[in-house]
């Protein structure tokens, strides 16, 4: 049976007070377990779309359903709760907390979400054990777990950020240009690891990049300009 994780119909978003930009999406659907590569030039609205999918923004018109939840019907605080419970975020700059250790960074989602805490403990006696398992699966030496995250290389920090996004088994991962700081070899290596983890856990992945060479690694490639009617330029 077909299970939709994302179901957008006739969506329109415009920044308040800005008449020059409008994002219009007639239809966009993503099934459970899909790994979708979303490409588009700078200013095309990629980050705006990700913010809509994460419930940070809400459209002025149209349907925006994520995991059978109508995000437009939720309050701001309810959208925040939905996001921390169900969505793993992987950022271009990683957004790791510099004064925390590697393991403490990975455990952050479980501090804010009881649901993800409980899911992380389904196959582990302690949260630390679940975090260390993820770090190992992502190719990090566990001797680094207690090290300050700032002592790691860029490639290692990227894997920590991926482990944090996957912690507690969120159903959806949203990745915004997470490989832009890596060379081609490290990009391919990281993608293999990330896609492997998403495949093993049945996680749906929306991966945004302007680098079209990465599209070959994904189930489906979507060009934002073909998907949307974009007027003006996004922030």
C-alpha positions in Angstrom: 0.0 0.0 0.0 1.3 3.4 -1.0 2.3 5.5 2.1 2.9 9.2 1.5 5.3 11.0 3.9 4.9 14.3 2.1 1.7 15.5 0.3 1.6 19.0 -1.1 -1.3 20.3 -3.2 -1.7 23.8 -4.6 0.6 25.4 -2.1 1.4 29.1 -2.2 3.9 30.8 0.1 4.9 34.4 0.1 7.1 36.2 2.6 5.0 38.8 4.5 5.8 42.3 3.3 7.8 41.0 0.3 5.9 41.1 -3.0 8.8 40.0 -5.2 8.9 36.4 -4.2 6.2 33.7 -4.3 6.6 29.9 -4.2 3.8 28.0 -5.8 3.8 24.2 -5.9 0.9 22.6 -7.7 1.7 19.1 -6.5 4.6 17.3 -4.7 4.4 13.9 -3.1 7.0 11.7 -1.5 6.5 8.1 -0.5 7.8 6.4 2.6 11.4 5.3 2.2 12.1 7.4 -0.9 15.4 9.3 -1.2 14.8 12.4 -3.2 17.4 14.7 -4.6 16.1 18.3 -4.8 18.1 20.6 -7.0 17.9 24.3 -7.9 20.0 27.4 -8.2 20.6 29.8 -5.4 17.6 31.9 -4.7 15.2 29.3 -6.2 13.4 28.7 -3.0 15.0 25.4 -1.8 15.5 26.6 1.8 12.0 28.0 1.8 10.5 24.7 0.8 12.6 22.9 3.5 11.3 25.3 6.1 7.8 24.6 5.0 8.3 20.8 5.2 9.8 21.2 8.7 6.9 23.4 9.9 9.1 26.4 10.5 6.9 28.3 7.9 3.3 27.7 6.9 1.8 28.5 3.4 -0.9 31.1 2.8 -2.8 28.7 0.7 -3.0 25.0 -0.1 -2.4 21.6 1.5 0.8 20.8 3.4 0.7 17.3 4.9 3.7 15.6 6.4 3.3 12.1 7.9 -0.5 12.4 7.6 -0.4 15.6 9.7 -1.8 18.9 8.4 0.9 21.3 9.4 -1.3 24.3 8.5 -3.7 23.3 11.2 -1.1 23.3 14.0 0.0 26.1 16.3 3.6 27.3 16.2 4.4 25.3 19.3 2.7 22.2 18.0 4.7 22.4 14.8 7.9 22.7 16.9 6.9 19.6 18.8 6.1 17.7 15.5 9.4 18.7 14.0 11.5 17.5 17.0 9.5 14.3 17.3 9.5 13.2 13.6 12.1 15.2 11.6 15.9 14.9 11.6 17.7 18.0 10.3 21.1 18.0 8.6 22.4 21.5 7.9 25.1 22.9 5.6 27.1 24.3 8.6 26.2 21.2 10.7 25.1 23.5 13.7 26.9 21.3 16.3 27.1 22.7 19.8 30.7 23.6 20.3 30.9 23.2 24.1 29.4 19.6 24.0 31.2 16.4 23.3 30.6 14.3 20.2 28.2 11.9 22.1 26.4 14.8 23.8 25.7 16.4 20.4 24.3 13.1 19.1 22.0 12.8 22.1 20.5 16.3 21.8 17.2 15.1 20.0 16.5 12.8 22.9 16.7 15.8 25.4 13.9 17.6 23.6 11.8 14.7 22.4 10.4 11.9 24.7 9.3 10.1 21.6 12.7 9.9 20.1 14.2 9.0 23.5 11.9 6.1 23.8 12.6 4.9 20.2 16.3 5.2 20.8 15.9 2.9 23.8 14.0 0.2 21.9 17.2 -1.6 20.9 19.6 -0.3 23.6 19.8 -0.4 27.4 21.1 3.2 27.5 20.9 6.3 25.3 24.7 6.4 25.2 24.8 2.9 23.8 22.4 3.9 21.0 24.4 7.0 20.2 27.7 5.1 20.1 26.1 2.5 17.8 25.1 5.2 15.4 28.5 6.8 15.4 30.1 3.4 14.7 27.7 2.7 11.8 28.6 6.1 10.4 32.3 5.2 10.4 33.5 7.2 13.5 36.0 5.7 15.9 34.2 5.5 19.3 37.3 6.8 21.1 36.2 10.1 19.8 32.8 10.0 21.6 33.9 11.9 24.6 36.1 14.4 22.7 35.0 18.0 22.1 33.2 18.1 18.8 35.4 21.1 17.8 38.5 18.8 17.9 37.1 16.8 14.9 37.8 17.3 11.2 35.1 18.7 8.9 34.3 15.2 7.6 34.1 13.8 11.1 31.8 16.7 12.2 29.6 16.0 9.3 29.1 12.4 10.4 28.3 13.5 13.9 25.7 15.8 12.5 24.2 12.9 10.5 24.2 10.7 13.7 22.3 13.5 15.5 19.7 13.7 12.7 19.2 9.9 12.8 19.1 9.6 16.6 15.8 8.3 17.8 14.6 7.0 14.4 12.8 10.1 12.9 10.7 9.2 9.9 11.9 12.1 7.7 15.4 13.5 7.3 15.8 16.9 5.7 19.3 17.7 4.5 20.2 21.2 3.3 23.5 21.2 1.3 25.3 19.0 3.9 28.2 18.0 1.5 29.1 21.5 0.2 32.3 21.7 2.3 33.7 18.4 1.1 35.7 17.4 -1.9 34.2 14.9 -4.4 35.7 11.8 -2.9 34.4 12.6 0.6 31.0 13.6 -0.8 30.5 10.2 -2.4 31.8 8.4 0.7 29.5 10.4 3.0 26.4 9.9 0.8 27.0 6.1 0.7 27.0 6.0 4.5 24.0 8.4 4.9 21.9 6.6 2.2 22.8 3.2 3.7 21.5 4.2 7.1 18.3 5.7 5.7 17.7 2.6 3.7 18.3 0.3 6.6 15.9 2.2 8.8 13.3 3.0 6.2 13.8 6.7 6.6 12.6 9.1 3.9 15.3 11.6 2.8 14.9 15.0 1.2 18.4 16.1 0.2 18.9 19.5 -1.3 21.9 20.5 -3.3 22.8 22.7 -6.3 25.4 20.0 -7.3 23.7 17.9 -10.0 26.5 15.3 -9.9 25.1 14.0 -6.7 21.7 13.1 -8.2 22.9 9.7 -9.3 22.9 8.5 -5.7 19.2 9.0 -5.2 15.9 7.2 -6.1 14.5 10.4 -7.7 15.8 13.8 -8.8 13.5 16.8 -8.7 14.3 20.2 -10.2 12.7 22.9 -8.2 12.0 25.0 -11.2 10.1 22.2 -12.8 8.2 21.4 -9.6 7.3 25.0 -8.8 6.2 28.3 -10.2 8.7 30.6 -8.5 8.3 34.4 -8.9 11.2 36.6 -7.9 14.1 35.3 -5.8 14.1 33.7 -2.3 16.2 34.9 0.6 
